[in-house]
Every structure is written in structure tokens, then in C-alpha cells.
Amino acid sequence: RLAALNDLFQELTVSLELNQVLQTVVHSSRQLLGVDVAAISLLDENRREAYIAAAEGMRMSHPAESRWPVEEGPFRQILAGERPTRLGEAGDLPPRILRILDREGIKSMIDVPLTLDQVPIGLLSVGQRNTRTFTEEEVALLKPLAQEAALAIRNAHLYELEKREVKELQTLERLQENFISFVSHELRTP
């Protein structure tokens, strides 16, 4: 598991595309822990809602239910925590999440906060369709995985921002060249 975790960390440092990073994390989480379901939920720009950004092993036929207010249920407590939280430990889940769990048949689950500089950005969740007691070793494996995932997500966001800025600069450069060309032409024309 340690070798697989190390390989995952190396793969995440190479990838800068957000969707690829998210899919790599959920796929690796399922493989490392041998679980049925893995998902990453991220906070929106206003930090008021969370949404499922990537999932593996889930049907997710109702995307509207994959968004929920962060204040709803135990999510604020889970996001503020620094340790993995098992299903039921943080309190009652909101009805829309209970419907997702019921529809997916998930009986056991662990949520791990994704944090950067102690600021939550989302959750990594792994689940099983049968009742399962996750070992302390498995729980301990999730924390560094979540931390590395948070760093990779931040890097992917920074990369996307940089790409947008480069595109804007290229557009401005083309506009400047066109303007200079136009002015130069007008100055030469009597």
C-alpha cells in the first residue's frame, strides 16, 4: 500500500488537469482500500455549497442532489475536523444525502476533509455497499491521501488560472498588434 501511495503521489505531481487529478484520486482511493465507492466533493467559490466533483463506483443519476449547502447536516463539523469521520459519527445526515446513500446502497463510509493551510476545500469520501469496519491502518492511509489530493487540486486550479491569464495576454497582444498595424497604415495614407 505504501508503494501504491507513493506511485499515486508521483502521478499527482505530474498531472495538472483538474478532472484528471480528481479521477486519479477517486480511482486510487478505491484501489488502495478495496472499496466500492469513492468521491470527491469540493466547495463552490462562495464556500456555501459542496458538490460532487468526481466519483467512481456511483450511478449518480440525479446530479441536482449532488449539491448541498455546507451548513446542512454535519458537513461543517466534518470539514472543520482534521481526522477521518465515519458514517454516523458526525451526526444526522440531511435527507438528500441519505437518499444518495440509500440509492447507492452504501452502508459504511468515511469522509476525510481536504484542507490547505487548515482551510477546507472539500471532502474525500470512500464507501462500501456492505457493512464494513474500516481498520485504523486504512483510516490512517486516507489522511495523507487527502492531503496530497488537496495539494494536487490547488495546483490544478493554479494551472487553470495561469492558462486563462496567458490566453487573455495573448488576446491583448493581438489587439495591440492590430491597433499598431491600423494606426501605421492610417499614418501612411494621405
Secondary structure, DSSP 8 states (H G I E B T S, - for coil): -HHHHHHHHHHHHH---HHHHHHHHHHHHHHHHT-SEEEEEEE-TTSSEEEEEEEES-----GGGGEEETTSTTHHHHHH-SS-EETTTS----HHHHHHHHHHT--EEEEEEEEETTEEEEEEEEEESS-----HHHHHHHHHHHHHHHHHHHHHHHHHHHHHHHHHHHHHHHHHHHHHHHHHHHHH--
